[in-house]
Amino acid sequence: MRCFATAAAGSEAVAAEEVAGLGLSSIERVPGGVAFAAETSELYRALLWLRSVNRLLVEMGRFNAFTHDRLYAGVKRIAWEEWLDPDATLAVDVQLTGDNRWVQHSGFTVLRVKDAICDRLREATGRRPSIDKRHPAVRVHARVHANRAAVYLDASGEPLFKRGWRVADHPAPLRETLAAAILWLTGWRGERPLFDPLCGSGTLLIEAALIGARIAPGLASGRSFACQRWRTFDSGAWEQAVAAARGEIDLNRCPAIAGSDHDPAAVAATRANAKAAGVGEVVQVAVAEIGAATPPPGPATLITNPPYGERIGEKEGLAALYADLGHLLKAHCVGWDAFVLSGDRDLTRHLHLSANRRFPLRNGPIDCRLLHYEVR
Ligand SMILES: C[S@@+](CC[C@H](N)C(=O)[O-])C[C@H]1O[C@@H](n2cnc3c(N)ncnc32)[C@H](O)[C@@H]1O
């Protein structure tokens, strides 16, 4: 099967390295994700283990489409009856890029793709799926670039950043998949302590603990995957992949993962989330102002996501916070590597440190840089 893992801008290289790390082949990195080849059991492993990707898609067909009739015919040629239960609910979405002058209304394009799938299933089985845009059992994505269409079945269902561990919220959480990509970019692989003095709801700490304890992110309870509802679902291969992943878990391998935040509600959220993720024992958090934060014994790695003044807090009040973070690094973290996700260059100047490296990343709508400081 040809598969495609979608990744946020800036995370594609991480996704490609993760895919390669699973031993998968024919990897091709493109803007927005990574294509690769996988057998069924490898697809299941990818679903369970990939940390930085948002969706995993299986390519069903690729063809020229320069009219809606061509698109309809191309989608209808796919043997949907082999993959889909006609009684399952379905949603279709279409992404249009390049010069698609033949498309006047994207809504009509969605309709033609949906009709082609439903007509094929009705002709083959006598039944047709009903549409559920919000909580479908299966999702089809069609990407039309100029006159070329590619059609995918979404193996993930709910996007993969929905790990199932977020039981307590925060006004400005990082996406779990972005936190995992950040951790990967820092080079932290669970071999030394990690600290986040602005931990919020604990996304970086929890994703780190999952890495440190070799917990596959897809194992979280309460999570299921769309491919489990496909006709081709191989429950034996799935159980094997799950059992192998469970066998890898080792909380004792995880180094100290510590954090703090001045907001008691954020600290409580981190505790609740860490417990739900199965890493409550290894994530240690405390309520503390940044100026009074107590890092674990080092050398360790500090990774943090301070407020930028875009979503919570106002920019003017934040200069002092960045200065305090810079002071914490210089006073307590000599010999450490520190990584700060910055959405605002004016604010990071107040750290009074010069960055060794910068990784461009996108945090939702915000263009960010992950800045690396070697504190010497
Ligand atoms: C952008 S949020 C971090 C979100 C976190 N990465 C997550 O995924 O939930 C920044 C955090 O910094 C905390 N914070 C702001 N000023 C602080 C200060 N002076 N001392 C300690 N924590 C502070 C806020 O309470 C907030 O939880």
The ligand as a Tripos MOL2 file, in Angstrom:
@<TRIPOS>MOLECULE
LIG
   27    29     1     0     0
SMALL
NO_CHARGES

@<TRIPOS>ATOM
      1 C1          1.6610   28.9330   26.3820 C.3       1 LIG1
      2 S1          1.3420   28.3140   27.9470 S.3       1 LIG1
      3 C2          2.1060   26.7110   27.9540 C.3       1 LIG1
      4 C3          1.1940   25.6920   27.3800 C.3       1 LIG1
      5 C4          1.7290   24.2960   27.4570 C.3       1 LIG1
      6 N1          2.8610   24.1060   26.5740 N.3       1 LIG1
      7 C5          0.6250   23.3090   27.1460 C.2       1 LIG1
      8 O1          0.7120   22.5970   26.1340 O.co2     1 LIG1
      9 O2         -0.3650   23.2650   27.8680 O.co2     1 LIG1
     10 C6          2.4000   29.2310   28.9870 C.3       1 LIG1
     11 C7          2.2550   28.9370   30.4540 C.3       1 LIG1
     12 O3          3.1300   29.8150   31.1570 O.3       1 LIG1
     13 C8          2.5710   30.0480   32.4320 C.3       1 LIG1
     14 N2          3.1730   31.2810   32.9870 N.ar      1 LIG1
     15 C9          3.0390   32.5450   32.5200 C.ar      1 LIG1
     16 N3          3.7580   33.4030   33.2710 N.ar      1 LIG1
     17 C10         4.3820   32.6600   34.2400 C.ar      1 LIG1
     18 C11         5.2700   32.9770   35.3000 C.ar      1 LIG1
     19 N4          5.6550   34.2170   35.5360 N.pl3     1 LIG1
     20 N5          5.7240   31.9590   36.0840 N.ar      1 LIG1
     21 C12         5.3270   30.6720   35.8410 C.ar      1 LIG1
     22 N6          4.4690   30.3410   34.8760 N.ar      1 LIG1
     23 C13         4.0050   31.3010   34.0600 C.ar      1 LIG1
     24 C14         1.0760   30.1930   32.1540 C.3       1 LIG1
     25 O4          0.3310   29.9180   33.3250 O.3       1 LIG1
     26 C15         0.8700   29.1550   31.0390 C.3       1 LIG1
     27 O5          0.3680   27.9560   31.5610 O.3       1 LIG1
@<TRIPOS>BOND
     1     1     2 1
     2     2     3 1
     3     2    10 1
     4     3     4 1
     5     4     5 1
     6     5     6 1
     7     5     7 1
     8     7     8 2
     9     7     9 1
    10    10    11 1
    11    11    12 1
    12    11    26 1
    13    12    13 1
    14    13    14 1
    15    13    24 1
    16    14    15 ar
    17    14    23 ar
    18    15    16 ar
    19    16    17 ar
    20    17    18 ar
    21    17    23 ar
    22    18    19 1
    23    18    20 ar
    24    20    21 ar
    25    21    22 ar
    26    22    23 ar
    27    24    25 1
    28    24    26 1
    29    26    27 1
@<TRIPOS>SUBSTRUCTURE
     1 LIG1         1 GROUP 0 **** ****
